[in-house]
Amino acid sequence: MQEDFKHNPMQTTLATAADISGVLALQEKYLYKNMTEEERKYGFVTTPFTTKQIQDILKENGLFVAKNKEHKVVAYIFAASWKYFEQWEIFNYMVSRFPKLSFQKQKITTKNTFQYGPVCIDRKYRGQGLFNQLFEEMRLEFVKRYPISITFINKINEISTAAHTRKLGWEIIDEFDFNNNQYLALGLDMHKSVS
């Protein structure tokens, strides 16, 4: 558990069942379909999770949250095995592309990688170091199991692409089209600290 957030002390931790309602509320606020065109310029999430899907990811130790002083969930990160994510067709399509991809001269497989994301941070808590702090909480848990992390970002979500490549050092390893949207696939060495 990390609480060394520089400007505004935050608690980052593995989520529990008690955090589900807070995660759902934050997701609802930043879900693409619920936002105006102007709001989307500042980032959004596209994958809505149900209560059951969140309960399932808790069993994998794959949901991390940040809470403010009032113990309200103000950020979350999902991370899990490809088996968990196969319930969404886009992840199966990504996996189908693995045989022709590599990351830092390593072949990408479902055994040496996991899917990271989505990540969502309440807008008023952005730009203060919370993203790195929460990501590091997840990295320390998942590096025990996987050397490489994979994620995808919708090309129109430029805020997210910039945050991942500049702040965390993610590398773009693929570009693909799915359901009339264009995406970037990115990889990260899980042994590198981002804090």
N, C-alpha and C positions, 0 to 999 in steps of 0.2 A: 504494500500500500504506500503510495507516494503522496506527500503533503507539502512539498517544498516549492509550491507554485509562487513565482516571484512577486506578483502584484496583489493577488487576491487569493488567499489560501483556499485550496480546493482539495477535496479528498477524491482520489481515483482508486478504484477497486474492482475486483470481479463482481459482477451483478448477482443479485439473489432474487428470489421470487417477489420480495417486497419492492423491487425496483421496476417490475413489469409495467405498472400503470404510468410511471414517470417516463419510461422509454416510449410507450405508446403515445403519450401526450406530445412528446418532443417530435416523434416521427410524424404525427398528424400535422403539426405546425409547419414542418419543412418538406412535406411530401410534394413532389412536383405538381401533381394535379390540383393541389389546394392553394397554390401560390399564384400571384399575378406575374406577368412578364417582367415587371420591374424587380420584384422580390427575387425572382429566379437568378438574376444577375449576380447575386451574392452567394449562390450555391443552393443545392437542393438534394434530396434523396429520391430515388425512383423505385426502390424495392420495399413495398409495405410488408411488414411481418405481423402475423396474427399472434394472439396470446399463446396458442398451442406451439407455434414455431419458436417463440421466445422461450417457452418452457423447455422445449427440446434442446435448444442451444445452451441453455443453462447447464444441462447434463454433460455437455462437452467442455465446460469452462470456457465458453467462447463469447461471452458478452461482458464488456467492461464499461463502467460508467464513471462520470465525474459528478460530484454533488457540491452545491454551494453551502454556505454557512447555515442555511435553513434546511439543509438535507434534501433539497430539490434536485432531481436529475437535470443537469444542464448540458450533458454531452454523453454520447455512447459510441462504442466501436463494436462491431460484430466480427468474429473470426471463427472459422470452422473447417472441418474436412470437406473434401469434394463430395463425399457421400451425403453429408448433411445438405449441401447446396444443390444436389442433383434434382431436387423438387422444382427448380426453376430452369426452364429450357436454355436460357442464355449461358448458364454455367456448363451444361452438357456440350454446348457448341464450343465454348472456350476450351474445354478438355479435349475435344476432337481435333483441335489445332496444335496441341502439345507436341506431337511427334516431329513437327518441323520447327519447333522453337527451342531456343537455349537461352540461358542466362549466365553471364560470366563463364562461358565455356562449359557449363553443366547442362545436361539434358534435363528438360522439365518433365516431371511425371506427377501422378496423383499421390505418389508415396513421399516424394521429397518436397512437396509444396502444399500450401493450404490457401484457401480463399479468404482474403481480408476485406472487410467492408460489408455494408456501408458504414460510414462514419458520419456523425451529425453533431454539430456544436451550436448551441444557442447563439445567435448573432451577437448578443451583447457581451459574450465571453470570448469572442474571437480576437486574435491578434495579441494575446497576452501570454502565450506560451503553453496554454492548456492542451492544444493539439499534440505537441511533442510529449507532454507529460502523460497524457492518456495513452498515446501510442506506445510509449516505453513500458507502461504497465502491461499492455497486451504482448509486446515483444518478449518481455522477460518470461511470460507464461508459455508462449508458443515456440520459442527457440529451443525449449526442452524437447520438442517433438519434430520440428521441421527446420531445415536450413534456409529455405527460400519461401518468401511470401509472394503471392500473385494477387492482383486486383484489376478491375477495369473501371474506366471513367468515361462517361458520355463526353464526346468531343466538345459539345456546347457548354459543358460545365468547366469553363476555363479557370475559375477560382480554385476548384478542387485539384485540377491538374497542376497548377502553380504551387499549391500548398504541398502536394506530395513530392513533386520533383525538386523544388527549391528547399523546402524546410526539412524533408526527410531523406532526400537522395534516391527516390524511386527512379528506375530506368525504364523507358518505354521499350517494350520488346515485341509488340505486335499492334496492328490496326485491323479492325474488322467491322463489318456491317451486320446488324441483326435487327429484324423488325423495323426496317427503314430508319434506323439510327446508326450513327457512326461512333465507334468506341476505340479507345486506346487500352491495350493491356500493358500492365507494368509489373516489374519484378523488383524485389528488395532482398538484400543479404541480411538475414535475421541476426547474424552475429555482430552487426554494427549497432552500437548504441546511438540513439537519436537525441538523448537529453543533453 
